[in-house]
Amino acid sequence: MDGQDQWSTVPRRLFGVEAIRFAFGRSTLLPALLLLVLFIGSGLLALHHPYFSGAVPALPFLAALVLRVAGTYLLSAAILRRAVGSRRRAWMPDGAFWLFVLLFTISLAVPAAIALLVGNPLSVGTNLIMNGAATLFVSPCAPWIVAAASERPLAWQPGPWLRRSHLWLPQRTLWALLLLVPLGLVHVLIGSWQTGFDRWFWALGVADALAGFLGLMLRLGLDAAAYSRVAQD
């Protein structure tokens, strides 16, 4: 495993503290700042050129959507690689990057599909179900997702990265419920407030982008913490 010696002398801390250190450490500062700018910029651009059901999306709206998606994939992979000290170049869209894109997309699409089956994905109840489903679906795969982005040779087999789950799976699941589910709820509430507080419309747009940014960064940190416990053992 790439970097196995790196983890042999790393003391274990509280899982949530490890996750925050991975997400917001010095090594991840640059891609994290770029991700924050991406979320705020693309979010405000989409709000300035909103999409209405049945209408043709405006080009700025489509540009904001493409920029948000592409930038999220590239910067998330860079953050994970820097956080875990991968030998892969942080910004290189190599084979490991595309495997990460596949797994990361599945980890987002399955909970979203469940939400669509349940009801309105913008409602509070459906959002709680979606984020709860995301926690239960993503947590068992978290170390593999990080390994897919960072390991050399390509970590296409999940087995080595899902072992000794008692060291990381309960903690990853618990901390995701404590951190990610409330942030998802904040995202929905801000969206509902924007329609009723015109004076604070743009400020709420920035707050929504911050909530999305924090949610993604904490998810990456939790995944990296789970990966580190597999690599360490």
C-alpha positions as CSV (number, residue, x, y, z in Angstrom):
1,M,0.0,0.0,0.0
2,D,1.2,3.4,-0.9
3,G,2.5,5.3,2.1
4,Q,2.1,2.4,4.5
5,D,5.4,3.3,6.3
6,Q,4.1,6.8,6.6
7,W,1.3,5.8,8.9
8,S,3.3,3.3,11.1
9,T,4.5,6.1,13.5
10,V,1.4,8.3,13.4
11,P,-0.4,8.4,16.8
12,R,-4.2,8.0,16.7
13,R,-6.3,10.9,17.8
14,L,-10.1,11.2,18.1
15,F,-11.5,10.4,14.7
16,G,-13.3,13.7,14.3
17,V,-10.1,15.6,15.2
18,E,-8.1,13.5,12.6
19,A,-10.7,14.3,10.0
20,I,-10.5,18.1,10.6
21,R,-6.7,17.9,10.5
22,F,-6.7,16.1,7.2
23,A,-9.3,18.5,5.7
24,F,-7.8,21.8,6.9
25,G,-4.1,21.0,7.3
26,R,-1.3,23.1,5.8
27,S,-0.9,20.7,2.9
28,T,-4.5,21.2,1.7
29,L,-4.6,24.9,2.1
30,L,-4.3,25.9,-1.6
31,P,-6.8,23.5,-3.1
32,A,-9.2,24.1,-0.2
33,L,-9.1,27.9,-0.8
34,L,-9.6,27.3,-4.6
35,L,-12.6,25.1,-3.7
36,L,-14.1,27.8,-1.5
37,V,-13.7,30.4,-4.3
38,L,-15.2,27.9,-6.8
39,F,-18.3,27.3,-4.6
40,I,-18.9,30.9,-3.9
41,G,-18.2,32.1,-7.5
42,S,-20.2,29.4,-9.3
43,G,-23.0,29.7,-6.7
44,L,-23.4,33.4,-7.2
45,L,-23.2,33.1,-11.0
46,A,-26.0,30.5,-11.0
47,L,-28.1,32.7,-8.7
48,H,-27.6,35.7,-11.0
49,H,-28.8,33.6,-14.0
50,P,-31.3,31.2,-12.4
51,Y,-32.8,28.3,-14.1
52,F,-36.6,28.1,-14.3
53,S,-38.4,24.9,-14.9
54,G,-39.5,24.5,-18.5
55,A,-37.1,27.2,-19.7
56,V,-33.9,26.9,-21.6
57,P,-31.0,27.3,-19.1
58,A,-28.9,30.4,-19.7
59,L,-25.3,29.9,-20.8
60,P,-23.9,31.5,-17.6
61,F,-25.9,29.1,-15.5
62,L,-24.6,26.1,-17.6
63,A,-21.1,27.5,-17.3
64,A,-21.5,27.7,-13.5
65,L,-22.7,24.1,-13.3
66,V,-19.9,22.7,-15.5
67,L,-17.3,24.7,-13.6
68,R,-18.7,23.6,-10.2
69,V,-18.7,19.9,-11.2
70,A,-15.4,19.8,-12.9
71,G,-13.6,21.9,-10.3
72,T,-15.1,19.8,-7.4
73,Y,-13.7,16.6,-8.9
74,L,-10.3,18.0,-9.6
75,L,-9.9,19.8,-6.3
76,S,-11.3,17.0,-4.2
77,A,-8.8,14.6,-5.7
78,A,-6.0,17.1,-5.1
79,I,-7.1,17.6,-1.5
80,L,-7.2,13.9,-0.8
81,R,-3.8,13.3,-2.4
82,R,-2.2,16.1,-0.4
83,A,-3.9,15.2,2.8
84,V,-2.7,11.6,2.8
85,G,0.8,12.3,1.3
86,S,0.2,10.4,-1.9
87,R,3.0,9.8,-4.4
88,R,0.7,10.8,-7.2
89,R,0.9,14.4,-8.4
90,A,-2.0,16.2,-6.8
91,W,-3.3,18.0,-9.9
92,M,-2.8,15.2,-12.5
93,P,-6.0,13.8,-14.0
94,D,-4.5,10.3,-14.4
95,G,-6.1,6.9,-14.3
96,A,-6.5,7.1,-10.5
97,F,-8.3,10.4,-10.9
98,W,-10.9,8.9,-13.2
99,L,-11.4,5.9,-10.9
100,F,-12.0,8.4,-8.1
101,V,-14.4,10.3,-10.3
102,L,-16.4,7.1,-10.9
103,L,-16.6,6.1,-7.3
104,F,-17.2,9.7,-6.1
105,T,-20.1,10.1,-8.6
106,I,-21.7,6.8,-7.5
107,S,-21.4,7.9,-3.8
108,L,-23.4,11.1,-4.7
109,A,-25.8,9.6,-7.2
110,V,-27.2,6.7,-5.1
111,P,-28.3,8.9,-2.2
112,A,-29.7,11.5,-4.6
113,A,-31.7,8.8,-6.4
114,I,-33.1,7.6,-3.1
115,A,-34.2,11.2,-2.3
116,L,-35.9,11.5,-5.7
117,L,-37.8,8.3,-4.9
118,V,-38.8,9.5,-1.5
119,G,-40.1,12.9,-2.5
120,N,-39.0,16.5,-3.0
121,P,-35.2,16.6,-2.6
122,L,-35.5,20.3,-1.4
123,S,-37.7,19.4,1.5
124,V,-36.2,19.1,5.0
125,G,-37.5,15.5,5.5
126,T,-36.2,14.3,2.2
127,N,-32.9,16.0,2.7
128,L,-32.5,14.2,6.1
129,I,-33.2,10.9,4.4
130,M,-30.8,11.6,1.6
131,N,-27.9,12.6,3.9
132,G,-28.7,9.7,6.2
133,A,-28.6,7.3,3.2
134,A,-25.4,8.9,2.0
135,T,-23.8,8.3,5.4
136,L,-24.8,4.6,5.4
137,F,-23.8,4.1,1.8
138,V,-20.5,6.0,1.6
139,S,-19.1,5.2,5.0
140,P,-18.2,1.5,4.2
141,C,-16.5,2.6,1.0
142,A,-14.7,5.7,2.3
143,P,-11.1,4.2,2.5
144,W,-11.4,2.8,-1.0
145,I,-12.6,6.1,-2.4
146,V,-9.4,7.8,-1.0
147,A,-7.2,4.9,-2.1
148,A,-8.7,5.2,-5.6
149,A,-7.5,8.8,-5.8
150,S,-4.2,8.4,-4.1
151,E,-2.7,4.9,-4.3
152,R,-0.1,3.6,-6.7
153,P,-0.6,1.1,-8.4
154,L,-4.2,1.7,-9.1
155,A,-6.5,0.7,-6.2
156,W,-9.2,-0.9,-8.4
157,Q,-9.8,-3.7,-5.9
158,P,-11.8,-2.7,-2.9
159,G,-10.9,-5.6,-0.7
160,P,-7.6,-4.4,0.8
161,W,-9.2,-1.1,1.7
162,L,-12.3,-2.4,3.5
163,R,-10.5,-4.6,6.0
164,R,-10.6,-4.2,9.8
165,S,-13.6,-2.0,9.6
166,H,-14.1,-1.9,13.4
167,L,-11.2,0.6,13.4
168,W,-12.9,3.2,11.3
169,L,-16.5,2.3,10.1
170,P,-18.4,3.1,13.4
171,Q,-16.4,6.4,13.8
172,R,-16.8,7.5,10.2
173,T,-20.5,6.8,10.3
174,L,-21.1,8.5,13.7
175,W,-19.1,11.6,12.8
176,A,-20.8,11.9,9.4
177,L,-24.2,11.8,11.2
178,L,-23.0,14.5,13.6
179,L,-21.4,16.8,11.0
180,L,-22.6,16.2,7.5
181,V,-26.3,15.7,8.1
182,P,-26.7,19.0,10.0
183,L,-24.8,20.8,7.3
184,G,-27.1,19.3,4.7
185,L,-30.1,20.6,6.7
186,V,-28.5,24.0,6.8
187,H,-28.2,24.0,3.0
188,V,-31.9,23.3,2.6
189,L,-33.0,25.9,5.2
190,I,-30.9,28.6,3.5
191,G,-32.5,27.8,0.2
192,S,-35.9,28.2,1.6
193,W,-35.0,31.4,3.4
194,Q,-33.7,33.0,0.2
195,T,-37.2,33.3,-1.3
196,G,-38.5,35.2,1.8
197,F,-35.6,37.5,2.6
198,D,-34.9,39.5,-0.6
199,R,-32.7,41.9,1.3
200,W,-30.3,39.1,2.4
201,F,-30.6,37.2,-0.9
202,W,-26.9,37.4,-1.9
203,A,-25.6,37.0,1.6
204,L,-27.6,33.9,2.0
205,G,-26.2,32.7,-1.4
206,V,-22.7,33.1,0.1
207,A,-23.8,31.3,3.3
208,D,-25.2,28.5,1.2
209,A,-21.9,28.1,-0.7
210,L,-20.0,28.1,2.6
211,A,-22.2,25.3,3.9
212,G,-21.6,23.3,0.8
213,F,-17.9,23.9,1.0
214,L,-17.7,22.9,4.7
215,G,-19.8,19.8,4.0
216,L,-17.5,18.6,1.2
217,M,-14.3,19.4,3.1
218,L,-15.5,17.5,6.2
219,R,-16.6,14.5,4.1
220,L,-13.1,14.4,2.5
221,G,-11.5,14.7,5.9
222,L,-13.6,11.8,7.3
223,D,-12.8,9.7,4.3
224,A,-9.1,10.4,4.7
225,A,-9.2,9.6,8.4
226,A,-10.8,6.2,7.6
227,Y,-8.2,5.6,4.9
228,S,-5.4,6.4,7.3
229,R,-6.6,3.7,9.8
230,V,-6.6,1.1,7.1
231,A,-3.1,2.1,5.8
232,Q,-1.8,2.3,9.4
233,D,-2.8,-1.3,10.1
